[in-house]
Amino acid sequence: MSLTDAYDVLAEQHGCAGSERYRRILEFLMTPRQARLCAQLPMSLQDLVQREDLPIETVRADLDELFFKGVVFARDFYNRETYRFARNVMQLHDASESLWGLDSLYSNQQRQQLWQLWWDFVTNEWDPKRMPQLAQLPAPPVRIVPAYKAIKDIPGVLPHEDMSAMVDAAGLISVVSCSCRKRQEAVGNPCSRSHDMNCIQFNRAAQYTDARGHGKMLSKEEALKLIEEAEDHGLVHQWPNNDSLTTNTLCSCCDDCCIFLLPMREHGVPWTAFYAKSRFEAQNDLDICDGCQDCVERCQFDAITMEKVPGHKKLKAIVDAELCMGCGVCVLVCEPESLKMALVRPPEHIPHMAHAGAGHSHA
């Protein structure tokens, strides 16, 4: 295999054969020799040394560099002996752009360049390709989880929709920077809703954070506090569409930058093609509503409009039950407390994990 062919091999593995934009990302992330090593993975360090006839120190240094860059992954994150290349575009996107705490990898200018390369590929090539596919999914793989503070006092909340129970079930927790936000910020589109350290990692994904050093380890109390802060900023929780209490990544997202919400809106993909609604729905007491419109600005699913209601002088917030995804972030900004979350769907609305499709994870 020639050195230059290795980039083509890796791009083809990710379904991006012939993409000049994707090749530019791969060329930024690895040298030609490193690309050649990656193209032969999965393989143990020793087998790769023998095949390439290179000093073990050289091969180990290359693979370790790529591990910290988020390009290759090890079976054992701490004792790295067997490696594989990123499984797909999504995994390479998330890992290679999440760089908090890895200051020695790139200069600030290089970081900006990497994020801009990803923005160019995602916006101009990947989104137009994957959005029509997303619209045709047989069932939504991701479920909206309501804001914890909006439902915690409602009877009947299930453990797999209760953030406190989900956090409590995790053995290990970390937080990393949001790749989607960094990519948008690099082209002058900063997120208006939150800081960028809010992607919560659980269990093996948190172990990866610990070994790679690209985030911060959290106690359960710290994790729940961070989740509540994300809700206060209007971010929407996303979880695999099943009744599992555990997953790799809790994405708390918005349509400013989310790798799903943003292009779905831009390409006209229905929310319910990818997201299952929560079991809850926002309902408004029109007699209490003061018409402030804060909930309209907060809703990312266009489910709330201000309308003239007979018998009331002020416009009132009307919730469209068909459009409401049950995220609950509107409730948190309703000062007169006219908006409340109502439990409107049975437990069976959430598929049992054994019968559900594979859930989405950014990790």
VENPEVEN-V602438 format. One record per residue. N is the residue number from 1. RES is the residue in one small letter. NEAR is the number of other C-alpha atoms within 12 Angstrom. Layout:
BEGIN
N/RES/NEAR
N/RES/NEAR
END
This chain:
BEGIN
1/m/17
2/s/14
3/l/20
4/t/21
5/d/22
6/a/28
7/y/38
8/d/31
9/v/29
10/l/40
11/a/32
12/e/22
13/q/23
14/h/26
15/g/21
16/c/27
17/a/18
18/g/19
19/s/24
20/e/20
21/r/27
22/y/36
23/r/32
24/r/25
25/i/35
26/l/42
27/e/27
28/f/28
29/l/38
30/m/35
31/t/24
32/p/24
33/r/27
34/q/36
35/a/35
36/r/30
37/l/44
38/c/45
39/a/34
40/q/28
41/l/31
42/p/23
43/m/27
44/s/27
45/l/34
46/q/22
47/d/21
48/l/31
49/v/25
50/q/15
51/r/18
52/e/21
53/d/15
54/l/19
55/p/16
56/i/21
57/e/15
58/t/20
59/v/32
60/r/27
61/a/20
62/d/31
63/l/39
64/d/33
65/e/27
66/l/35
67/f/41
68/f/39
69/k/38
70/g/41
71/v/43
72/v/42
73/f/40
74/a/33
75/r/22
76/d/19
77/f/26
78/y/20
79/n/18
80/r/28
81/e/27
82/t/28
83/y/36
84/r/31
85/f/37
86/a/31
87/r/28
88/n/24
89/v/33
90/m/28
91/q/25
92/l/34
93/h/37
94/d/37
95/a/42
96/s/45
97/e/44
98/s/41
99/l/38
100/w/31
101/g/24
102/l/28
103/d/18
104/s/16
105/l/27
106/y/23
107/s/13
108/n/16
109/q/13
110/q/20
111/r/29
112/q/23
113/q/24
114/l/38
115/w/38
116/q/31
117/l/33
118/w/42
119/w/33
120/d/25
121/f/27
122/v/35
123/t/31
124/n/20
125/e/22
126/w/28
127/d/31
128/p/22
129/k/19
130/r/26
131/m/30
132/p/20
133/q/17
134/l/29
135/a/27
136/q/17
137/l/22
138/p/16
139/a/25
140/p/31
141/p/32
142/v/40
143/r/43
144/i/43
145/v/46
146/p/48
147/a/43
148/y/41
149/k/31
150/a/35
151/i/34
152/k/25
153/d/16
154/i/20
155/p/13
156/g/19
157/v/29
158/l/32
159/p/25
160/h/35
161/e/42
162/d/35
163/m/39
164/s/29
165/a/22
166/m/34
167/v/37
168/d/23
169/a/20
170/a/32
171/g/23
172/l/30
173/i/39
174/s/41
175/v/43
176/v/47
177/s/33
178/c/41
179/s/43
180/c/46
181/r/39
182/k/39
183/r/38
184/q/32
185/e/26
186/a/27
187/v/22
188/g/17
189/n/19
190/p/21
191/c/28
192/s/21
193/r/28
194/s/30
195/h/27
196/d/37
197/m/33
198/n/42
199/c/47
200/i/49
201/q/44
202/f/38
203/n/29
204/r/25
205/a/37
206/a/34
207/q/32
208/y/37
209/t/40
210/d/26
211/a/28
212/r/38
213/g/31
214/h/37
215/g/33
216/k/32
217/m/31
218/l/31
219/s/22
220/k/26
221/e/19
222/e/21
223/a/34
224/l/30
225/k/22
226/l/33
227/i/41
228/e/30
229/e/27
230/a/33
231/e/36
232/d/28
233/h/29
234/g/39
235/l/44
236/v/45
237/h/44
238/q/45
239/w/43
240/p/39
241/n/40
242/n/38
243/d/30
244/s/29
245/l/30
246/t/34
247/t/36
248/n/34
249/t/41
250/l/45
251/c/42
252/s/49
253/c/43
254/c/39
255/d/32
256/d/30
257/c/36
258/c/37
259/i/36
260/f/40
261/l/36
262/l/29
263/p/32
264/m/33
265/r/26
266/e/21
267/h/21
268/g/19
269/v/26
270/p/28
271/w/38
272/t/31
273/a/26
274/f/36
275/y/39
276/a/37
277/k/42
278/s/46
279/r/36
280/f/40
281/e/35
282/a/41
283/q/31
284/n/30
285/d/22
286/l/27
287/d/20
288/i/21
289/c/30
290/d/24
291/g/31
292/c/23
293/q/27
294/d/27
295/c/38
296/v/29
297/e/24
298/r/31
299/c/35
300/q/32
301/f/38
302/d/25
303/a/28
304/i/33
305/t/28
306/m/25
307/e/20
308/k/15
309/v/17
310/p/11
311/g/10
312/h/16
313/k/14
314/k/19
315/l/21
316/k/30
317/a/37
318/i/30
319/v/34
320/d/22
321/a/23
322/e/18
323/l/25
324/c/36
325/m/42
326/g/46
327/c/45
328/g/44
329/v/46
330/c/44
331/v/42
332/l/33
333/v/27
334/c/32
335/e/18
336/p/21
337/e/25
338/s/28
339/l/37
340/k/36
341/m/39
342/a/30
343/l/28
344/v/22
345/r/20
346/p/15
347/p/20
348/e/17
349/h/21
350/i/34
351/p/28
352/h/19
353/m/20
354/a/13
355/h/16
356/a/24
357/g/22
358/a/23
359/g/32
360/h/26
361/s/29
362/h/39
363/a/38
END
